[in-house]
């Protein structure tokens, strides 16, 4: 017996049928990517006419493309009217490297948690306004939570990983995300009142863990915790998901203790990984993760 995936098509429908892959490419996107590759391959800054000539574009088209990339931070425009790669490229690169570091630092503890509890484990990080699943370890129980393919989720207010991260963001940033993404209801238990969510986040900071009590998927209970880097900043979160039928008070008490302990171990491992490069080391324990934010 397994719990169905959220949004899984009913039997007999063709909702899951494979769709033919499109071979159509967007020329403007290809040109923009070509511009970035050209700037990356150059020794320094390039002028508009040089870029247009090398790309085989007329100057007007090239200027519009570059202006768009400048507006979004992917290209920089100097006072001498030359162009170069912008800081946004470095941000994306740093974010991706950080994700690899997080997964590497977390896997040993997450596998141990998966083996000990037998439950489904999700590791996620915040990208912009969305939670991105970095890895999933499936449950070993016959009755278990079946995970979808991962990817991005806008349900920060309704998931244990989302709440574990929101709890430690500045209040203004939390408001910005909620204003942009809203607080849609996924089940009857979803918290859709902002005041109630703020109170929930206060409890997350006090307790050191977050709960999803069938708020994202009916019949599924999750316990999550935040992961910190060597500077103490929250860089991700993970959760342990189980069927509601197994989530007794005693069982949840043990799961919460295991999750908090794993969060401390992962944070310590991540701090050591980064600290080794700078010959520094930061220690974490469970008390660090349950400290009141006030």
C-alpha positions in Angstrom: 0.0 0.0 0.0 1.3 3.4 -0.9 0.0 7.0 -0.6 -0.6 8.6 -4.0 1.5 11.4 -5.3 0.1 14.8 -5.1 -1.5 15.6 -8.4 -1.1 12.0 -9.7 -3.5 11.4 -12.7 -6.3 9.0 -12.1 -6.2 5.5 -13.6 -7.5 5.3 -17.1 -6.6 8.9 -18.0 -3.8 9.8 -20.5 -2.6 12.7 -18.3 0.7 11.0 -17.8 1.2 10.2 -21.5 4.5 11.2 -22.9 4.4 14.3 -25.0 6.4 14.6 -28.2 9.5 16.6 -27.7 9.7 19.9 -29.5 12.8 20.6 -31.6 11.9 24.3 -32.0 14.5 26.7 -30.6 13.9 30.4 -29.6 16.4 32.4 -31.7 16.5 35.4 -29.4 17.4 33.1 -26.5 20.1 31.4 -28.6 21.5 34.8 -29.4 21.5 36.0 -25.8 23.3 32.8 -24.7 25.8 33.3 -27.6 26.5 36.8 -26.3 27.2 35.5 -22.8 29.6 32.8 -24.2 31.3 35.4 -26.3 31.9 37.7 -23.4 33.0 34.8 -21.3 35.6 33.8 -23.9 37.0 37.3 -24.3 40.0 38.6 -22.4 38.2 41.6 -21.1 35.6 44.1 -22.2 34.2 44.3 -25.7 32.6 47.2 -27.6 29.2 46.9 -29.2 30.4 47.0 -32.8 32.9 44.2 -32.0 30.3 42.0 -30.4 27.8 42.6 -33.2 30.4 41.7 -35.8 31.5 38.5 -34.1 28.0 37.4 -33.5 26.8 38.3 -37.1 24.1 40.6 -35.8 23.1 44.1 -36.8 24.1 46.7 -34.2 20.5 47.6 -33.3 19.5 44.0 -32.5 22.8 43.4 -30.6 22.2 46.5 -28.6 18.7 45.5 -27.6 19.9 42.0 -26.5 22.7 43.5 -24.5 20.5 46.1 -22.9 18.1 43.3 -21.7 21.0 41.3 -20.3 22.4 44.5 -18.6 19.0 45.2 -17.1 18.9 41.7 -15.5 22.5 41.8 -14.3 23.9 39.2 -16.6 26.0 41.7 -18.5 27.8 44.8 -17.2 28.1 48.1 -19.1 31.2 50.3 -18.4 31.5 54.0 -18.8 33.7 53.5 -21.8 30.8 51.9 -23.5 32.2 48.4 -23.3 30.4 45.2 -22.1 31.5 42.4 -19.8 30.0 39.6 -17.8 27.8 40.8 -15.0 27.6 39.8 -11.4 24.4 37.7 -11.9 26.5 35.1 -13.6 28.7 34.8 -10.5 25.7 34.6 -8.3 24.2 31.7 -10.3 27.6 29.9 -10.3 28.1 30.4 -6.6 24.6 29.2 -5.9 25.2 26.0 -7.9 28.5 25.4 -6.2 26.8 25.9 -2.8 24.2 23.3 -3.7 26.8 20.8 -4.5 28.6 21.5 -1.2 25.3 21.2 0.7 24.4 17.9 -0.8 27.9 16.5 -0.3 28.0 17.7 3.4 24.5 16.4 4.1 24.4 13.0 2.5 26.1 11.0 5.2 23.7 12.2 7.9 20.7 12.0 5.6 21.4 8.4 4.7 21.8 7.6 8.4 18.5 9.3 9.2 16.9 7.4 6.3 18.2 4.1 7.5 17.3 4.7 11.2 13.7 6.0 10.5 13.0 4.2 7.3 11.1 7.3 6.2 11.3 9.5 3.1 13.9 12.3 3.3 13.9 15.5 1.3 16.8 18.0 1.1 15.9 21.4 -0.3 17.3 24.9 -0.7 15.7 28.3 -1.4 16.3 29.8 -4.9 14.6 33.2 -5.2 11.1 32.7 -4.0 11.0 28.9 -4.6 12.1 25.8 -2.8 14.3 23.6 -5.0 14.6 19.9 -4.1 18.2 18.8 -4.2 17.9 15.2 -3.3 15.3 12.6 -2.2 15.9 9.4 -0.2 12.9 7.1 -0.5 11.3 5.3 2.4 12.0 1.6 3.2 8.5 0.9 4.8 5.8 -1.0 2.9 3.4 1.8 3.7 5.2 4.9 2.8 5.1 8.4 1.3 5.9 8.3 -2.4 7.8 11.3 -3.6 7.3 13.0 -6.9 10.2 13.9 -9.2 11.3 16.8 -7.1 12.0 20.1 -8.8 10.6 23.4 -7.6 7.8 24.1 -5.1 6.0 27.3 -4.2 4.5 25.8 -1.1 6.9 27.3 1.4 4.1 28.1 3.8 2.8 24.5 3.7 5.9 22.3 3.9 8.3 21.5 6.7 11.3 22.4 4.7 9.7 25.7 3.6 8.8 26.7 7.1 12.2 25.7 8.5 13.8 28.2 6.1 11.1 31.0 6.3 11.5 31.0 10.1 15.0 32.4 9.9 14.5 34.9 7.2 14.1 38.6 8.0 10.4 39.5 8.5 10.5 41.9 5.5 11.8 39.1 3.3 9.1 36.7 4.5 6.4 39.3 3.7 7.9 39.9 0.3 7.8 36.1 -0.5 4.3 35.7 0.8 3.1 38.8 -1.1 4.6 37.4 -4.3 3.6 33.7 -3.9 0.5 33.9 -1.8 -0.7 31.3 0.7 -2.8 28.9 -1.3 -4.6 26.0 0.3 -3.4 22.5 -0.6 -5.5 20.7 1.9 -8.0 21.6 4.6 -5.1 21.8 7.1 -3.0 24.3 5.1 -2.2 27.5 7.0 -3.6 30.3 4.9 -3.7 33.1 7.5 -0.5 35.2 7.6 -0.8 35.9 11.3 -1.1 32.2 12.0 1.9 31.4 9.9 4.0 34.0 11.6 3.1 32.4 15.0 4.0 29.0 13.5 7.4 30.3 12.4 8.0 31.7 15.9 7.5 28.2 17.2 9.9 26.8 14.6 12.6 29.1 15.9 11.9 28.2 19.5 11.7 24.4 18.9 14.4 24.0 16.3 12.2 22.1 13.9 9.2 22.6 11.6 6.0 20.6 11.3 3.8 19.9 8.3 0.7 18.3 9.7 -1.0 17.2 6.5 -0.8 20.8 5.2 0.7 20.0 1.8 -0.6 16.5 1.2 -3.4 14.8 3.0 -2.3 11.8 5.0 1.3 12.9 5.1 3.1 14.4 8.2 6.6 15.9 7.9 9.3 17.1 10.4 11.9 19.4 9.0 14.9 21.4 10.2 17.2 24.1 8.8 20.8 23.7 7.9 23.4 26.4 8.6 26.7 27.3 7.1 29.9 28.2 8.9 28.7 31.8 9.4 25.4 30.6 11.0 23.3 31.5 7.9 20.5 29.1 6.9 21.4 27.6 3.5 18.9 24.8 3.2 16.5 22.5 5.0 15.5 18.8 5.0 12.5 16.9 6.1 11.4 13.4 7.2 8.0 12.5 5.7 5.7 9.7 6.9 2.1 8.5 6.6 -0.2 10.1 9.2 -1.2 6.6 10.4 2.3 6.2 11.7 2.7 9.6 13.2 1.8 8.9 16.8 3.0 11.2 19.6 5.7 8.8 20.7 6.9 8.2 17.1 7.0 11.9 16.3 8.9 12.6 19.5 11.6 10.2 18.3 11.6 11.6 14.8 11.9 15.2 16.0 14.9 14.3 18.1 16.6 12.5 15.2 15.9 15.4 12.8 17.3 18.0 15.2 20.4 15.9 15.7 20.9 15.4 12.0 20.5 19.1 11.4 23.3 19.8 13.9 25.5 17.1 12.3 25.0 18.4 8.8 25.6 22.0 9.8 28.9 20.9 11.5 29.9 19.0 8.4 29.1 21.9 6.1 31.0 24.3 8.4 34.0 22.0 8.4 33.9 21.6 4.6 34.0 25.3 4.0 36.2 26.0 7.0 38.9 23.7 5.8 39.4 25.9 2.8 40.0 28.9 5.1 41.6 26.9 7.9 38.7 27.6 10.2 36.2 25.4 11.8 32.8 26.1 13.4 31.1 23.7 15.9 27.4 23.2 16.1 25.2 21.3 18.5 21.5 20.9 18.9 21.3 24.0 21.2 22.5 26.2 18.4 19.5 25.2 16.3 16.9 25.7 18.9 18.1 29.0 20.2 15.4 31.6 20.3 15.8 34.2 17.5 14.8 37.1 19.8 
